[in-house]
Amino acid sequence: MNFAFSEEQEELRRLARRWLEDKSPSSVVRRLMEGEEGYDPALWKENAAMGWQAMAIPEQYGGAGFGFLEQVVLLEEMGRALYPTPYLSTAVMAAKVLLEAGSDDQKQIYLPALAAGDLIATVAFTEPNGSWEESGVESTAVESQKGYVLNGTKSFVLEGHTADMLIIAARVQRGVSLFIVDGASPGLFRRRLETMDMTRKLAEVRLDEVEVGPEALVGAVGQGWGAIERMLAQAVVALAAEQVGGAQKCLDMSVDYAKVRHQFGRPIGSFQAIKHKCADMLVQVESARSAAYYAAWAADEDNEELAQVAPLAKSYCSEAFFFCAAENIQIHGGIGFTWEHDAHLYFKRAKSSELLFGDPAYHRAVLAGRLGF
């Protein structure tokens, strides 16, 4: 069994890295993270012209027809560059839910718009209680003469403040259902949350008597959580790939700095303590990469192992990225703590990614449960 990337996938990696280094250097990341939107619409459209958003969408819906592995290549490079983009919420999460549970009409309407970069979307399923489980869904959807009326509050919604379309999880009498809600709907109130990681925007979304028609229902009534679970399995692997890219960048920054920073008349990289730190980071990066790639293969093949390897990859890659980001600051010393240095941006992204979709302890508990422990 060969888990190596193909030459075409490696070429995609080279092109993506070159584009990100040219179009989204640290100066651009810092400018975008200070803005309300959190991304550059012009760059988003440029990505669409390059086929990034269309990558894993079938050709019959206007996509490129590639698989999840190609997305993982892109996500790893985005993580390496801390690229501020609604890609994860739109091209991974929303697209996956629509492909899993959407009607053919919904796919024909929304997937081509996602592929073309004309629509930014997200999935809102977590609430102020902080649960990532079905039991945590407290928002409600009540049938009406015109369709459904939605009420409740969603928290930690990726790109929730700017999304043109939201897929909302709400409780009905017989379980949890999913609904497509226009971002401009009356009664929908959105507020960007102030978080530690300014490179990735989260929002609170409040639903106050939001009315949607019957065509807004995604999948069968009361059967929506299955699509959320399958989407989450893919989303945590996508995030793990991002974390590998970020961890690798922290290692690269540390090694480069250890070569040029002199102390006591010699590069600090020549000291055993620094060598050990860099070696430990390398072990973490390579182990995390193996976990993320294996999980990506399982997701691409829709293998039954995904249920087990997805939480494994998320927990391991979260801790590896955070370890490397912390060691990167230690190796840089005092300058690594300053606002002007990029090390703190990676540290904050590492922490926010560690918590997004559940922390390592949560995913280890999920894995243990699925293994029957």
FENRAMO-V498693 format. One record per residue. RES is the residue in three letters. PSI is psi in radians with two decimals (NA if undefined). Layout:
RES_PSI, RES_PSI
This chain:
MET_2.23, ASN_2.06, PHE_0.16, ALA_2.62, PHE_2.62, SER_2.93, GLU_-0.65, GLU_-0.70, GLN_-0.66, GLU_-0.59, GLU_-0.67, LEU_-0.72, ARG_-0.81, ARG_-0.75, LEU_-0.73, ALA_-0.75, ARG_-0.73, ARG_-0.75, TRP_-0.78, LEU_-0.67, GLU_-0.58, ASP_-0.76, LYS_-0.36, SER_1.03, PRO_3.13, SER_-0.65, SER_-0.66, VAL_-0.73, VAL_-0.78, ARG_-0.65, ARG_-0.76, LEU_-0.61, MET_-0.34, GLU_-0.30, GLY_2.87, GLU_-0.74, GLU_-0.74, GLY_0.02, TYR_2.94, ASP_1.97, PRO_-0.58, ALA_-0.73, LEU_-0.65, TRP_-0.77, LYS_-0.60, GLU_-0.70, ASN_-0.71, ALA_-0.70, ALA_-0.47, MET_-0.10, GLY_0.23, TRP_-0.83, GLN_-0.47, ALA_-0.10, MET_-0.94, ALA_0.24, ILE_2.31, PRO_2.63, GLU_-0.56, GLN_-0.28, TYR_0.45, GLY_0.17, GLY_-3.07, ALA_-0.30, GLY_0.28, PHE_-3.02, GLY_-3.00, PHE_-0.48, LEU_-0.65, GLU_-0.66, GLN_-0.68, VAL_-0.69, VAL_-0.81, LEU_-0.78, LEU_-0.64, GLU_-0.73, GLU_-0.63, MET_-0.71, GLY_-0.66, ARG_-0.63, ALA_-0.05, LEU_0.70, TYR_2.06, PRO_1.93, THR_2.59, PRO_0.42, TYR_-0.82, LEU_-0.79, SER_-0.60, THR_-1.05, ALA_-0.34, VAL_-1.06, MET_-1.04, ALA_-0.75, ALA_-0.70, LYS_-0.76, VAL_-0.75, LEU_-0.73, LEU_-0.61, GLU_-0.76, ALA_-0.21, GLY_2.65, SER_2.92, ASP_-0.65, ASP_-0.77, GLN_-0.70, LYS_-0.73, GLN_-0.53, ILE_-0.85, TYR_-0.65, LEU_-0.73, PRO_-0.60, ALA_-0.67, LEU_-0.78, ALA_-0.60, ALA_-0.10, GLY_0.27, ASP_-0.17, LEU_2.24, ILE_2.27, ALA_2.87, THR_2.97, VAL_2.16, ALA_1.88, PHE_-0.35, THR_2.75, GLU_3.09, PRO_-0.34, ASN_-0.19, GLY_0.13, SER_2.49, TRP_0.20, GLU_2.87, GLU_-0.60, SER_-0.33, GLY_-0.14, VAL_1.95, GLU_-0.29, SER_2.60, THR_2.69, ALA_2.11, VAL_2.31, GLU_2.48, SER_3.12, GLN_-0.51, LYS_-0.15, GLY_-1.74, TYR_2.64, VAL_2.19, LEU_2.40, ASN_2.57, GLY_-3.05, THR_2.33, LYS_2.44, SER_2.84, PHE_0.70, VAL_2.03, LEU_2.20, GLU_0.44, GLY_-0.40, HIS_-0.29, THR_-0.18, ALA_2.38, ASP_-0.48, MET_2.38, LEU_2.39, ILE_1.96, ILE_2.29, ALA_2.17, ALA_2.59, ARG_2.31, VAL_-3.06, GLN_-0.51, ARG_0.69, GLY_-2.59, VAL_2.31, SER_2.82, LEU_2.46, PHE_2.41, ILE_2.17, VAL_2.25, ASP_2.42, GLY_-0.30, ALA_0.26, SER_2.44, PRO_2.42, GLY_-0.05, LEU_2.05, PHE_2.30, ARG_2.44, ARG_2.19, ARG_2.32, LEU_2.50, GLU_1.94, THR_2.92, MET_-0.69, ASP_1.79, MET_-0.17, THR_-0.20, ARG_2.09, LYS_2.32, LEU_2.71, ALA_2.78, GLU_2.34, VAL_2.14, ARG_2.32, LEU_2.01, ASP_1.64, GLU_0.83, VAL_2.13, GLU_2.31, VAL_2.69, GLY_2.97, PRO_-0.45, GLU_-0.18, ALA_-0.30, LEU_2.24, VAL_1.99, GLY_-2.94, ALA_2.65, VAL_2.27, GLY_0.04, GLN_0.41, GLY_-0.44, TRP_-0.48, GLY_-0.72, ALA_-0.63, ILE_-0.75, GLU_-0.76, ARG_-0.64, MET_-0.76, LEU_-0.65, ALA_-0.70, GLN_-0.67, ALA_-0.68, VAL_-0.54, VAL_-0.69, ALA_-0.75, LEU_-0.66, ALA_-0.69, ALA_-0.76, GLU_-0.78, GLN_-0.63, VAL_-0.77, GLY_-0.73, GLY_-0.72, ALA_-0.73, GLN_-0.71, LYS_-0.69, CYS_-0.71, LEU_-0.78, ASP_-0.75, MET_-0.73, SER_-0.81, VAL_-0.77, ASP_-0.75, TYR_-0.67, ALA_-0.38, LYS_-0.51, VAL_-0.35, ARG_2.09, HIS_2.48, GLN_2.34, PHE_0.62, GLY_0.24, ARG_2.74, PRO_2.46, ILE_-0.35, GLY_-0.24, SER_-0.18, PHE_2.47, GLN_-0.69, ALA_-0.71, ILE_-0.69, LYS_-0.77, HIS_-0.70, LYS_-0.80, CYS_-0.67, ALA_-0.73, ASP_-0.67, MET_-0.72, LEU_-0.76, VAL_-0.76, GLN_-0.76, VAL_-0.84, GLU_-0.66, SER_-0.74, ALA_-0.70, ARG_-0.73, SER_-0.76, ALA_-0.78, ALA_-0.73, TYR_-0.69, TYR_-0.74, ALA_-0.65, ALA_-0.70, TRP_-0.77, ALA_-0.69, ALA_-0.71, ASP_-0.65, GLU_-0.06, ASP_0.76, ASN_2.57, GLU_-0.32, GLU_-0.30, LEU_-0.65, ALA_-0.49, GLN_-0.72, VAL_-0.38, ALA_-0.93, PRO_-0.55, LEU_-0.84, ALA_-0.74, LYS_-0.78, SER_-0.77, TYR_-0.80, CYS_-0.58, SER_-0.82, GLU_-0.62, ALA_-0.78, PHE_-0.78, PHE_-0.70, PHE_-0.85, CYS_-0.67, ALA_-0.67, ALA_-0.75, GLU_-0.59, ASN_-0.75, ILE_-0.74, GLN_-0.74, ILE_-0.62, HIS_-0.31, GLY_-2.56, GLY_-0.63, ILE_-0.46, GLY_-0.31, PHE_-0.15, THR_2.70, TRP_-0.55, GLU_-0.38, HIS_2.52, ASP_-0.23, ALA_-0.65, HIS_-0.47, LEU_-0.73, TYR_-0.63, PHE_-0.75, LYS_-0.69, ARG_-0.69, ALA_-0.74, LYS_-0.76, SER_-0.67, SER_-0.55, GLU_-0.64, LEU_-0.46, LEU_2.32, PHE_0.26, GLY_2.41, ASP_3.03, PRO_-0.69, ALA_-0.71, TYR_-0.80, HIS_-0.53, ARG_-0.64, ALA_-0.71, VAL_-0.80, LEU_-0.78, ALA_-0.73, GLY_-0.71, ARG_-0.40, LEU_-0.07, GLY_0.29, PHE_NA
